[in-house]
Amino acid sequence: MKKIISYIAILALCLLLLGCNAEAKTEVSSSQIEKNYDVTLMRKLGEWVNTTQPGTAGTSLKAFAAAKDVLAWAKDNIADKETVKATVKEFLENCDYKDEALDALHSVEYVFEKVADGTAADLMASAGFKTEDFKIDQKTADSIRLLFDALEEYLTEIEKTE
């Protein structure tokens, strides 16, 4: 059992290192200050994509784990709309696996849609979560909406340029 857990931890680390090139920096560079990026959000986007692992078995269940972390981020989020938008854009433009990243983020968004319309209970139970794990107040819902609105704005912007 310990070997399996070790292999899973090593695999997760490899996926983190080989996943999106989000360049999750702990220091804020001057270009980030000028462009108003949220370094924490930049790192979190990479983590959510790696947690979800689009195209693998159990992706929808893994999306719940990523969504729970999105929820934790949203509860503490103090970023404004423009900062979130700039961060999402920078992340996706520098991501080596953009399609997988978009799939992962849409999977997480799908979780919140199911939670909002009340049809997520069975999926939550199969993923090992309780309904209470996804209690969302208005401030948190607004932060989550900021994130997914930024994603949709980015996709709309891309479609206009194609």
C-alpha positions as CSV (number, residue, x, y, z in Angstrom):
1,M,0.0,0.0,0.0
2,K,2.8,2.4,0.9
3,K,4.4,1.7,-2.5
4,I,1.2,2.6,-4.3
5,I,0.9,5.8,-2.4
6,S,4.6,6.6,-3.2
7,Y,4.1,5.9,-6.9
8,I,1.0,8.1,-6.9
9,A,2.9,10.9,-5.2
10,I,5.8,10.5,-7.7
11,L,3.3,10.5,-10.6
12,A,1.6,13.6,-9.3
13,L,5.0,15.3,-9.0
14,C,5.9,14.3,-12.5
15,L,2.6,15.6,-13.8
16,L,3.1,18.8,-12.0
17,L,6.5,19.3,-13.5
18,L,5.5,18.2,-17.0
19,G,2.0,19.7,-17.1
20,C,1.2,23.3,-18.0
21,N,4.1,25.6,-18.1
22,A,2.5,28.1,-15.8
23,E,5.8,29.1,-14.3
24,A,4.4,29.2,-10.8
25,K,6.8,31.6,-9.3
26,T,7.0,32.5,-5.6
27,E,8.5,35.8,-6.4
28,V,6.7,38.6,-8.1
29,S,8.7,40.0,-11.0
30,S,8.5,43.6,-12.2
31,S,6.6,42.5,-15.4
32,Q,4.0,40.8,-13.2
33,I,3.5,43.9,-11.2
34,E,3.2,46.0,-14.4
35,K,0.7,43.5,-15.9
36,N,-1.1,43.0,-12.5
37,Y,-1.0,39.2,-12.4
38,D,-2.1,37.2,-9.4
39,V,0.9,34.9,-8.7
40,T,-1.1,32.7,-6.4
41,L,-3.9,32.3,-9.0
42,M,-1.3,31.5,-11.7
43,R,0.1,28.6,-9.5
44,K,-3.4,27.4,-8.6
45,L,-4.5,27.2,-12.3
46,G,-1.6,24.8,-12.9
47,E,-2.6,22.8,-9.9
48,W,-6.2,22.6,-10.9
49,V,-5.3,21.4,-14.4
50,N,-2.9,18.8,-13.0
51,T,-5.5,17.6,-10.4
52,T,-8.2,17.1,-13.0
53,Q,-6.0,15.3,-15.6
54,P,-8.3,15.6,-18.6
55,G,-8.6,12.6,-20.7
56,T,-7.9,10.1,-17.9
57,A,-10.1,7.7,-16.1
58,G,-12.1,9.5,-13.3
59,T,-11.7,13.0,-14.7
60,S,-15.2,14.0,-13.5
61,L,-14.4,12.8,-10.0
62,K,-11.0,14.5,-10.0
63,A,-12.8,17.7,-11.1
64,F,-14.6,17.7,-7.8
65,A,-11.2,17.7,-6.0
66,A,-10.0,20.6,-8.1
67,A,-13.4,22.4,-7.6
68,K,-13.0,22.1,-3.9
69,D,-9.6,23.8,-4.1
70,V,-11.1,26.5,-6.4
71,L,-13.7,27.0,-3.7
72,A,-11.0,27.4,-1.1
73,W,-9.2,29.9,-3.4
74,A,-12.5,31.8,-4.0
75,K,-13.2,32.2,-0.3
76,D,-9.9,34.0,0.1
77,N,-9.8,35.8,-3.2
78,I,-9.4,39.5,-3.1
79,A,-8.4,39.9,-6.8
80,D,-10.3,42.3,-9.0
81,K,-11.8,41.3,-12.4
82,E,-8.9,42.7,-14.4
83,T,-6.3,40.9,-12.4
84,V,-8.1,37.6,-12.7
85,K,-8.6,38.2,-16.4
86,A,-5.0,39.0,-17.0
87,T,-3.8,36.0,-15.0
88,V,-6.1,33.5,-16.8
89,K,-4.9,35.0,-20.2
90,E,-1.3,34.8,-19.2
91,F,-1.6,31.2,-17.9
92,L,-3.4,30.0,-21.1
93,E,-1.1,31.8,-23.5
94,N,2.0,30.2,-21.9
95,C,0.5,26.8,-21.3
96,D,2.2,23.9,-23.2
97,Y,-1.1,21.9,-23.2
98,K,-3.7,24.6,-23.8
99,D,-6.5,22.2,-24.9
100,E,-6.0,20.0,-21.9
101,A,-6.0,23.1,-19.6
102,L,-9.2,24.4,-21.2
103,D,-10.8,20.9,-20.8
104,A,-9.8,20.8,-17.1
105,L,-11.1,24.3,-16.3
106,H,-14.4,23.5,-18.1
107,S,-14.7,20.3,-16.0
108,V,-14.3,22.3,-12.9
109,E,-16.8,24.9,-14.1
110,Y,-19.2,22.0,-14.9
111,V,-18.9,20.9,-11.2
112,F,-20.0,24.4,-10.1
113,E,-22.9,24.4,-12.6
114,K,-24.1,21.0,-11.1
115,V,-23.7,22.3,-7.6
116,A,-25.7,25.4,-8.4
117,D,-28.6,23.6,-10.1
118,G,-28.7,21.0,-7.3
119,T,-27.9,17.9,-9.4
120,A,-24.4,17.2,-8.0
121,A,-25.3,15.1,-5.0
122,D,-24.7,11.7,-6.6
123,L,-21.5,12.8,-8.3
124,M,-20.3,14.4,-5.0
125,A,-21.1,11.2,-3.1
126,S,-19.2,9.0,-5.6
127,A,-16.2,11.4,-5.4
128,G,-16.2,11.2,-1.6
129,F,-17.6,14.7,-0.9
130,K,-20.6,15.8,1.0
131,T,-23.0,18.5,0.0
132,E,-21.7,20.6,2.9
133,D,-18.2,20.6,1.3
134,F,-19.7,22.9,-1.4
135,K,-21.6,25.5,0.6
136,I,-21.1,28.7,-1.3
137,D,-21.9,32.2,0.0
138,Q,-22.4,35.1,-2.4
139,K,-18.9,36.5,-2.1
140,T,-17.4,33.2,-2.9
141,A,-19.8,32.6,-5.8
142,D,-18.8,36.1,-7.2
143,S,-15.1,35.1,-7.0
144,I,-15.8,31.8,-8.8
145,R,-17.8,33.6,-11.4
146,L,-14.9,36.1,-11.9
147,L,-12.6,33.1,-12.8
148,F,-14.9,31.5,-15.3
149,D,-16.0,34.8,-16.8
150,A,-12.3,35.5,-17.4
151,L,-12.0,32.1,-19.1
152,E,-15.0,32.8,-21.4
153,E,-13.7,36.3,-22.2
154,Y,-10.3,34.8,-23.2
155,L,-12.0,32.2,-25.4
156,T,-14.2,34.9,-27.0
157,E,-11.1,37.0,-27.7
158,I,-9.4,34.0,-29.3
159,E,-12.4,33.3,-31.6
160,K,-12.4,36.9,-32.8
161,T,-8.8,36.7,-33.8
162,E,-9.1,33.4,-35.7
